[in-house]
């Protein structure tokens, strides 16, 4: 199966000393887009699956700033990958039209999500079969 070329693992610079650590993420520098929305997911049980959608326009960067979680992504070519987010200085870049499932949350997990667009429910594709159809027909 071909390798994913659009989904990217990001490493953010960790600064710090004996007082603690500091990670900085700047839009259009460390993050490959202007950040228009920020949210985070916490308090999810390990057996809960979040996401279960693709977005027509929005790009995302996901970072577990505490704890751990996994992200299963499927790109528009049908390539699938599972990423373990387990360091607060590591993130994953997800372009538009990538299916995402977040799961296997540790009890202390805080999953930070940076988005390129303001929330618009009309840009969400919540049916995996429709996502596959759109990608297969070249509509993506």
N, C-alpha and C positions, 0 to 999 in steps of 0.2 A: 504494500500500500504506500502511495507517495507520502512524503513528509509534509506536515503543515508548514506553510510559509508565512501566513499572516498572523497567527497566534504566536506571541513571543513571551518568553520568560524575561523579566526585568530584574536587575540587581540594583538596589539603591545604595548610595554611599552611607556607611554607618560612621558617625562621628561619636566620640566619647572618650571618657577617661574614668577614673575611679568613682566619679559622681554619678555615672550612668551613661546611657546611649541616647543619641539623637539621630533621627533619619528625616531628611528633608526631601519632599517631592514637589517640584514646581511644574505647573502646567506649561506645555509647549517647550519644556526643557527636559525634565526627567520623565514626564508624562507626554505621550505623543499627540496631545490635543489640548485645547483650552478646556479647563474644568468648569462645567456649568452646574453640576449637581454632585453632592456627596451624601452617601448614606452608609449605614453599617448594620450588619446582621449579628445578633447575639441571642443567647438563651435558646438556641435550637438543639433539640435532642439529636444524638448520633444517627438515628434511623429516619430523620426528617430529610426530605429532598426539597431544596429551595431552587428558585429559578424556573427551570422547565420552560424556557422560551428562547426565542431569538429576537433581535431588534433590527428593524429595517435601516435605521440611520445611526443609532447610538453606538459609540465605542465605549469600552470600559477598561479600567485597570482594577484588579482585585488584589488585596493585600490582607493577609491574616496578621493584624497588629498584635493579637494575643491568641494563644492556643493554636489549633490546627484545623484544617478542613481539606477536602478534596474537591476538585472541579473537573467534571467531565465535559469536554467540548467536542462538537462536531462541526467541521467547517462546510462551506458550500459545495465542496467536492466530495463530501461524505467521509473524509478522514476523521478518525476519532482518536482522542488523547485524554488521559487522566493525569492531572497535575496535583501534587500534594503541596499545599501552601503551609509551611511550617517554620518560617523565619519572618520576623517583622520587617526585614529589609529586602524581601523578595516578593515580587508581584507577577501577575500575568496580564498581558495586554490582549484584549479581545476586540477585534474589529467588528463592524456591523455585519449582520448575517452570519453569526456563529451561534449555534445552539449551545446553551449552558445549563448544567445541573450542578448545584453545590450541595455537598452532603458530607457525612462522616465528621460532623462537628465535635470537637472535644468540648468538655463541660465549660472550659474557660475561653472558648473561641469568640473572637470579635473579628468579623470579616468586613473590612473597609472597602467600599466600592466608590470609585471616582468615575463620573460619566461625562461624556462630551455634549449631551443634550439635556434640556429640561424634560421632565416627565411628560409623555404623551402616550396615553393608552392605545391610540390608533396605530402606533408603530410596532407594537408587540405582536409576535407570531407565537401563539400559545399551543398550537397543535403541531406535533412533530411531523405528521404525514403531510400537512400543508407546507411546512418548511422544506421537506424533501422535494415536494412537487415544484415549489417555486425555484429551488436550486436546479432541479433537473430540466426545467423548461427555460432556463436562462433568464428568469425574471429577476433574479437577485442582483 
